[in-house]
Amino acid sequence: MKLQIAIVITSVMLIANLAGIYIDVFIKTNPVISPNNDLSDKNTTNITQPLIFSEKEKQRARFPKFDALYEDYIKKHNRTVAKLLNQTTKVNSAKLPKVIVVQSLMYLGLGNRLPALACGFLYSIVTDRLFFIDGFYNFDEYFEKDFDHDWKSVANLYNNSRSRYLHDNNQNAFQLITRGNLSNEEINTYDILFVRTWDYVCAPLISNPNYKEWISSIIPNNKVYNAISQKLLRIKPNITEKVETFINNNFGEYNIGIHIRMIKNMMIGNTITPIENFCSAAKMLMIGTEKKNVTIFVATDNNNNRDILINCLHNSLGSMNDSTKIIHASNDMDVINPIGGNPGTEVEAIVDLSILSYCDDLVVTFGSSFSFLASAMFYKSLPLWGPYVVMPVKNNEDDFVIDKIWLWKATFNEPCMYFSKALLKESDPETIEVFKTNPFWMYYSEECT
């Protein structure tokens, strides 16, 4: 008997530590909720009118120490680059400023490209190197540019310079990133450190004993991407105005964002993620909001999935339909973006990302970097917890298995790090041990991959 109790307690502790919620329901029936469960404490406002965009902005997480560092960096960058470009004599390659260069993989979506830029800038500030971007040719169309970080402007000066990769797709210097000194004598022999990746591979740097105390003194560990993106990846006013107008016209007192990326099913073996499961998750979140004006914002990867989800939501909400608005921003998701081949256009993707980040709760697709990027952009400093993640289930003819829903509550808001499992499997024991000093290491290794 004691052994059985111990096993139960251990299991409960494990589930709690993983912040997991396992919901065993059948899609066509209502889940049974105990009347003793108080689920009315939603992440909602206490005002009678919906929050408008400007009021949400007042609640945005702010990072004054990082902001000051960023402003100082702009001055240093502009001053140094101007001096380089204005020299009338040949530049001595031995005296060139050392740089970090992110090589953008334009055949991938924003969910992969933007975290790579944030990583490059983080490496830049911890190594006191200049930051440049190579290949993101339409950056200026969507994002503010506080300094000239186009690698083409200075690349010719570095033709004879030594270089190495911190990350080159599947090749990652995780031992160096996790516990090494990125400014040691050997690394300083390289004028250029390249970053070419589709992943948030800089997460282990937060564990690095050489930098962790300094980083945490200017940015909370759970808001590194959020802080950097607010400055480096600041969306242009013409796009922000679209987001602001949309939110002012459509948001209510409690706002749920749902992002569906069905193509991820093909990447996880013989699995499916029924759209009805996203619908059930939203219905669960709405328990206790009967007296609220609720908005459900839907972002999907094609028109058909969007229509199925919207119909499912309307059919399942019953009497709550009168106080619930179900909306979407992107009109034609069957259009294929020539950049990367993803659904929709670049600007539509940025608008969807922004609107999702202003929702009070997110229901997202397991393994979707776009989903977790929206969560990483979350406007509030609190709560600490991240999105609800709808997990895939086995694809077979057993109705019981298909109708079972796995729903996880992610432990915090940062982009996915897909290579975390490679780090844990392939790195030396000391590197793994240091990586695990980050209390959120389980998030990277389990909840996004």
BELJOJO-V291645 format. One record per residue. N is the residue number from 1. SS is DSSP state (H for helix, E for strand, L for the rest). PHI is phi in whole degrees, -180 to 180 (NA if undefined). Layout:
BEGIN
n->N ss->SS phi->PHI
n->N ss->SS phi->PHI
END
This chain:
BEGIN
n->1 ss->L phi->NA
n->2 ss->H phi->-62
n->3 ss->H phi->-64
n->4 ss->H phi->-63
n->5 ss->H phi->-62
n->6 ss->H phi->-62
n->7 ss->H phi->-65
n->8 ss->H phi->-63
n->9 ss->H phi->-62
n->10 ss->H phi->-61
n->11 ss->H phi->-64
n->12 ss->H phi->-64
n->13 ss->H phi->-63
n->14 ss->H phi->-64
n->15 ss->H phi->-63
n->16 ss->H phi->-64
n->17 ss->H phi->-64
n->18 ss->L phi->-84
n->19 ss->L phi->52
n->20 ss->E phi->-100
n->21 ss->E phi->-124
n->22 ss->E phi->-106
n->23 ss->E phi->-115
n->24 ss->L phi->-104
n->25 ss->L phi->-133
n->26 ss->L phi->-105
n->27 ss->L phi->-58
n->28 ss->L phi->-87
n->29 ss->L phi->-122
n->30 ss->L phi->-78
n->31 ss->L phi->-65
n->32 ss->L phi->-88
n->33 ss->L phi->-115
n->34 ss->L phi->-64
n->35 ss->L phi->-65
n->36 ss->L phi->-83
n->37 ss->L phi->-81
n->38 ss->L phi->-91
n->39 ss->L phi->-107
n->40 ss->L phi->-84
n->41 ss->L phi->-81
n->42 ss->L phi->-85
n->43 ss->L phi->-79
n->44 ss->L phi->-115
n->45 ss->L phi->-93
n->46 ss->L phi->-104
n->47 ss->L phi->-101
n->48 ss->L phi->-84
n->49 ss->L phi->-107
n->50 ss->L phi->-61
n->51 ss->L phi->-66
n->52 ss->L phi->-91
n->53 ss->H phi->-55
n->54 ss->H phi->-64
n->55 ss->H phi->-70
n->56 ss->H phi->-66
n->57 ss->H phi->-62
n->58 ss->H phi->-65
n->59 ss->L phi->-91
n->60 ss->E phi->-61
n->61 ss->L phi->-63
n->62 ss->L phi->-117
n->63 ss->L phi->-135
n->64 ss->H phi->-60
n->65 ss->H phi->-68
n->66 ss->H phi->-68
n->67 ss->H phi->-59
n->68 ss->H phi->-66
n->69 ss->H phi->-62
n->70 ss->H phi->-63
n->71 ss->H phi->-63
n->72 ss->H phi->-64
n->73 ss->H phi->-63
n->74 ss->H phi->-55
n->75 ss->H phi->-62
n->76 ss->H phi->-64
n->77 ss->H phi->-62
n->78 ss->H phi->-63
n->79 ss->H phi->-65
n->80 ss->H phi->-69
n->81 ss->H phi->-67
n->82 ss->H phi->-60
n->83 ss->H phi->-65
n->84 ss->H phi->-63
n->85 ss->H phi->-77
n->86 ss->L phi->-96
n->87 ss->L phi->-69
n->88 ss->L phi->-88
n->89 ss->L phi->-102
n->90 ss->L phi->-62
n->91 ss->L phi->-74
n->92 ss->L phi->-74
n->93 ss->H phi->-61
n->94 ss->H phi->-71
n->95 ss->H phi->-109
n->96 ss->L phi->-68
n->97 ss->L phi->-66
n->98 ss->L phi->-78
n->99 ss->E phi->-136
n->100 ss->E phi->-109
n->101 ss->E phi->-124
n->102 ss->E phi->-91
n->103 ss->E phi->-93
n->104 ss->L phi->-71
n->105 ss->L phi->-94
n->106 ss->L phi->-72
n->107 ss->L phi->-81
n->108 ss->L phi->-109
n->109 ss->L phi->-82
n->110 ss->H phi->-63
n->111 ss->H phi->-62
n->112 ss->H phi->-99
n->113 ss->H phi->-74
n->114 ss->H phi->-69
n->115 ss->H phi->-60
n->116 ss->H phi->-63
n->117 ss->H phi->-66
n->118 ss->H phi->-62
n->119 ss->H phi->-62
n->120 ss->H phi->-59
n->121 ss->H phi->-70
n->122 ss->H phi->-62
n->123 ss->H phi->-61
n->124 ss->H phi->-62
n->125 ss->H phi->-76
n->126 ss->H phi->-82
n->127 ss->H phi->-104
n->128 ss->L phi->59
n->129 ss->L phi->-107
n->130 ss->E phi->-75
n->131 ss->E phi->-109
n->132 ss->E phi->-138
n->133 ss->E phi->-120
n->134 ss->E phi->-118
n->135 ss->L phi->100
n->136 ss->L phi->-83
n->137 ss->L phi->-72
n->138 ss->L phi->-109
n->139 ss->H phi->-54
n->140 ss->H phi->-64
n->141 ss->H phi->-73
n->142 ss->H phi->-121
n->143 ss->E phi->-126
n->144 ss->L phi->-67
n->145 ss->L phi->-126
n->146 ss->L phi->-82
n->147 ss->L phi->-154
n->148 ss->L phi->-81
n->149 ss->L phi->-105
n->150 ss->E phi->-77
n->151 ss->H phi->-59
n->152 ss->H phi->-61
n->153 ss->H phi->-68
n->154 ss->L phi->-129
n->155 ss->H phi->-57
n->156 ss->H phi->-64
n->157 ss->H phi->-73
n->158 ss->H phi->-107
n->159 ss->L phi->-59
n->160 ss->L phi->-105
n->161 ss->L phi->-89
n->162 ss->L phi->-79
n->163 ss->E phi->-146
n->164 ss->E phi->-153
n->165 ss->E phi->-101
n->166 ss->E phi->-78
n->167 ss->E phi->-142
n->168 ss->E phi->-138
n->169 ss->L phi->54
n->170 ss->L phi->-81
n->171 ss->E phi->-99
n->172 ss->E phi->-131
n->173 ss->L phi->-84
n->174 ss->H phi->-69
n->175 ss->H phi->-63
n->176 ss->H phi->-65
n->177 ss->H phi->-67
n->178 ss->H phi->-81
n->179 ss->H phi->-144
n->180 ss->L phi->-97
n->181 ss->L phi->-105
n->182 ss->L phi->-76
n->183 ss->L phi->-125
n->184 ss->L phi->-73
n->185 ss->L phi->-61
n->186 ss->L phi->-69
n->187 ss->H phi->-65
n->188 ss->H phi->-71
n->189 ss->H phi->-76
n->190 ss->L phi->-100
n->191 ss->L phi->-72
n->192 ss->E phi->-120
n->193 ss->E phi->-112
n->194 ss->E phi->-91
n->195 ss->E phi->-127
n->196 ss->E phi->-126
n->197 ss->L phi->-157
n->198 ss->L phi->-115
n->199 ss->L phi->-136
n->200 ss->L phi->-85
n->201 ss->H phi->-78
n->202 ss->H phi->-86
n->203 ss->H phi->-53
n->204 ss->H phi->-63
n->205 ss->H phi->-62
n->206 ss->H phi->-66
n->207 ss->H phi->-89
n->208 ss->L phi->-62
n->209 ss->L phi->-61
n->210 ss->L phi->-76
n->211 ss->L phi->-132
n->212 ss->H phi->-60
n->213 ss->H phi->-67
n->214 ss->H phi->-67
n->215 ss->H phi->-62
n->216 ss->H phi->-67
n->217 ss->H phi->-76
n->218 ss->H phi->-115
n->219 ss->L phi->-142
n->220 ss->L phi->-61
n->221 ss->H phi->-59
n->222 ss->H phi->-91
n->223 ss->H phi->-136
n->224 ss->H phi->-64
n->225 ss->H phi->-64
n->226 ss->H phi->-57
n->227 ss->H phi->-64
n->228 ss->H phi->-67
n->229 ss->H phi->-67
n->230 ss->H phi->-62
n->231 ss->H phi->-107
n->232 ss->H phi->-69
n->233 ss->L phi->-118
n->234 ss->L phi->-74
n->235 ss->E phi->-73
n->236 ss->L phi->-64
n->237 ss->H phi->-57
n->238 ss->H phi->-65
n->239 ss->H phi->-81
n->240 ss->H phi->-60
n->241 ss->H phi->-63
n->242 ss->H phi->-63
n->243 ss->H phi->-64
n->244 ss->H phi->-61
n->245 ss->H phi->-62
n->246 ss->H phi->-62
n->247 ss->H phi->-66
n->248 ss->H phi->-61
n->249 ss->H phi->-85
n->250 ss->H phi->-127
n->251 ss->L phi->-74
n->252 ss->L phi->-116
n->253 ss->L phi->-80
n->254 ss->E phi->-138
n->255 ss->E phi->-127
n->256 ss->E phi->-106
n->257 ss->E phi->-106
n->258 ss->E phi->-121
n->259 ss->E phi->-120
n->260 ss->L phi->-114
n->261 ss->L phi->-128
n->262 ss->H phi->-69
n->263 ss->H phi->-62
n->264 ss->H phi->-64
n->265 ss->H phi->-60
n->266 ss->H phi->-71
n->267 ss->H phi->-96
n->268 ss->L phi->-122
n->269 ss->L phi->70
n->270 ss->L phi->-83
n->271 ss->E phi->-133
n->272 ss->E phi->-138
n->273 ss->L phi->-126
n->274 ss->L phi->-56
n->275 ss->H phi->-59
n->276 ss->H phi->-59
n->277 ss->H phi->-69
n->278 ss->H phi->-66
n->279 ss->H phi->-62
n->280 ss->H phi->-64
n->281 ss->H phi->-64
n->282 ss->H phi->-64
n->283 ss->H phi->-63
n->284 ss->H phi->-62
n->285 ss->H phi->-65
n->286 ss->L phi->-84
n->287 ss->L phi->-63
n->288 ss->L phi->92
n->289 ss->L phi->-111
n->290 ss->L phi->-58
n->291 ss->L phi->-98
n->292 ss->L phi->-104
n->293 ss->L phi->-85
n->294 ss->E phi->-109
n->295 ss->E phi->-120
n->296 ss->E phi->-114
n->297 ss->E phi->-97
n->298 ss->E phi->-114
n->299 ss->E phi->-129
n->300 ss->L phi->-132
n->301 ss->L phi->-98
n->302 ss->L phi->-162
n->303 ss->H phi->-64
n->304 ss->H phi->-63
n->305 ss->H phi->-62
n->306 ss->H phi->-62
n->307 ss->H phi->-66
n->308 ss->H phi->-63
n->309 ss->H phi->-65
n->310 ss->H phi->-62
n->311 ss->H phi->-63
n->312 ss->H phi->-62
n->313 ss->H phi->-63
n->314 ss->H phi->-61
n->315 ss->H phi->-69
n->316 ss->H phi->-91
n->317 ss->H phi->-80
n->318 ss->H phi->59
n->319 ss->H phi->-67
n->320 ss->H phi->-77
n->321 ss->H phi->-58
n->322 ss->H phi->-65
n->323 ss->H phi->-107
n->324 ss->E phi->-121
n->325 ss->E phi->-108
n->326 ss->E phi->-111
n->327 ss->E phi->-136
n->328 ss->L phi->-148
n->329 ss->L phi->-106
n->330 ss->L phi->-84
n->331 ss->L phi->-82
n->332 ss->L phi->-128
n->333 ss->L phi->-87
n->334 ss->L phi->-85
n->335 ss->L phi->-73
n->336 ss->E phi->-99
n->337 ss->L phi->-71
n->338 ss->L phi->-63
n->339 ss->L phi->-90
n->340 ss->L phi->91
n->341 ss->L phi->74
n->342 ss->L phi->-83
n->343 ss->E phi->-66
n->344 ss->L phi->76
n->345 ss->L phi->-109
n->346 ss->H phi->-60
n->347 ss->H phi->-67
n->348 ss->H phi->-64
n->349 ss->H phi->-64
n->350 ss->H phi->-67
n->351 ss->H phi->-63
n->352 ss->H phi->-61
n->353 ss->H phi->-56
n->354 ss->H phi->-65
n->355 ss->H phi->-64
n->356 ss->H phi->-57
n->357 ss->H phi->-70
n->358 ss->L phi->-95
n->359 ss->L phi->-74
n->360 ss->L phi->-81
n->361 ss->E phi->-141
n->362 ss->E phi->-121
n->363 ss->E phi->-117
n->364 ss->E phi->-129
n->365 ss->E phi->-90
n->366 ss->L phi->-58
n->367 ss->L phi->82
n->368 ss->L phi->-90
n->369 ss->H phi->-64
n->370 ss->H phi->-64
n->371 ss->H phi->-58
n->372 ss->H phi->-75
n->373 ss->H phi->-68
n->374 ss->H phi->-60
n->375 ss->H phi->-65
n->376 ss->H phi->-66
n->377 ss->L phi->-89
n->378 ss->L phi->-48
n->379 ss->L phi->-74
n->380 ss->E phi->-89
n->381 ss->L phi->-73
n->382 ss->L phi->-130
n->383 ss->L phi->-79
n->384 ss->L phi->-70
n->385 ss->L phi->-64
n->386 ss->L phi->-97
n->387 ss->L phi->-78
n->388 ss->E phi->-84
n->389 ss->E phi->-110
n->390 ss->E phi->-84
n->391 ss->E phi->-90
n->392 ss->L phi->-72
n->393 ss->E phi->-126
n->394 ss->E phi->-60
n->395 ss->L phi->-95
n->396 ss->L phi->-145
n->397 ss->L phi->-92
n->398 ss->L phi->-80
n->399 ss->H phi->-58
n->400 ss->H phi->-63
n->401 ss->H phi->-70
n->402 ss->H phi->-65
n->403 ss->L phi->-84
n->404 ss->L phi->-84
n->405 ss->E phi->-113
n->406 ss->E phi->-103
n->407 ss->E phi->-130
n->408 ss->E phi->-110
n->409 ss->E phi->-101
n->410 ss->L phi->-63
n->411 ss->L phi->-79
n->412 ss->L phi->-166
n->413 ss->L phi->-107
n->414 ss->L phi->-147
n->415 ss->L phi->-63
n->416 ss->L phi->-69
n->417 ss->L phi->-124
n->418 ss->L phi->-64
n->419 ss->L phi->-79
n->420 ss->H phi->-62
n->421 ss->H phi->-68
n->422 ss->H phi->-65
n->423 ss->H phi->-60
n->424 ss->H phi->-70
n->425 ss->H phi->-87
n->426 ss->H phi->-110
n->427 ss->L phi->-82
n->428 ss->L phi->-72
n->429 ss->H phi->-57
n->430 ss->H phi->-67
n->431 ss->H phi->-63
n->432 ss->H phi->-63
n->433 ss->H phi->-62
n->434 ss->H phi->-67
n->435 ss->H phi->-57
n->436 ss->L phi->-75
n->437 ss->L phi->-72
n->438 ss->L phi->-75
n->439 ss->L phi->-62
n->440 ss->L phi->-102
n->441 ss->H phi->-60
n->442 ss->H phi->-65
n->443 ss->H phi->-59
n->444 ss->H phi->-67
n->445 ss->H phi->-88
n->446 ss->H phi->-123
n->447 ss->H phi->-90
n->448 ss->L phi->-115
n->449 ss->L phi->-127
END
